[in-house]
Amino acid sequence: MTDATEKRRQRAGARRTGYALGLLINGAVLYAVNVWPGWQAVPYLTDEAGQLLGLVNLSLIAGMFTNAIYLIVDYPRLKALGDLVTLGIGIAVLVSVWQVFPFAFPIGFDWNLIARIVLVLSLIGSVIGILVQLVILITGRPGSQR
């Protein structure tokens, strides 16, 4: 077996480990948000956060579903397509959070401003991610080839 073949196999194993961890973490967050302790346990979330629950759940379930698929089939174009879907749902969540803004931060520091900045940076990162995944979907090549 060549050194290049061994490195490719190790990278595939590492990716699959990441997919499995992503699936488990999304599942744990889905459970935490909906069952125990529930989103209501977070002290700075207002009752309006309940309006976002369906979209947040959709995002977590989409992440679980795509990671499960990637565990079975690890093709760059398929992953790019799945990532486009999850990024699109993520953008919908971010826009909804911006509109509803279900936070009641403690008085003192301007946490509302910080939260808005984080939302904007997340949106910018998501748009960049969509552009990257579109390139991979078209070319079939993720990143630099070594």
Long-range contacts (C-beta under 8 A, 24 or more apart in sequence): 12-74, 15-70, 15-74, 16-70, 16-71, 16-74, 19-67, 19-68, 19-70, 19-71, 19-74, 20-67, 20-71, 22-63, 22-64, 22-67, 23-63, 23-64, 23-67, 23-68, 23-71, 26-60, 26-61, 26-63, 26-64, 26-67, 27-60, 27-64, 29-60, 30-57, 30-60, 30-61, 30-64, 33-57, 33-60, 44-103, 44-104, 44-105, 44-106, 44-111, 45-102, 45-103, 45-104, 46-102, 46-103, 46-104, 47-102, 48-100, 48-101, 48-102, 49-100, 49-102, 51-96, 51-100, 51-102, 52-93, 52-96, 52-97, 52-100, 52-102, 55-89, 55-92, 55-93, 55-96, 56-93, 58-89, 59-86, 59-89, 59-90, 59-92, 59-93, 62-86, 62-89, 76-136, 76-140, 76-141, 76-142, 77-136, 77-137, 77-140, 79-136, 79-142, 80-133, 80-134, 80-136, 80-137, 80-142, 81-133, 81-137, 83-129, 83-133, 84-130, 84-133, 84-134, 84-137, 87-126, 87-129, 87-130, 87-133, 88-130, 90-122, 90-126, 91-123, 91-126, 91-127, 91-130, 94-119, 94-122, 94-123, 94-126, 95-123
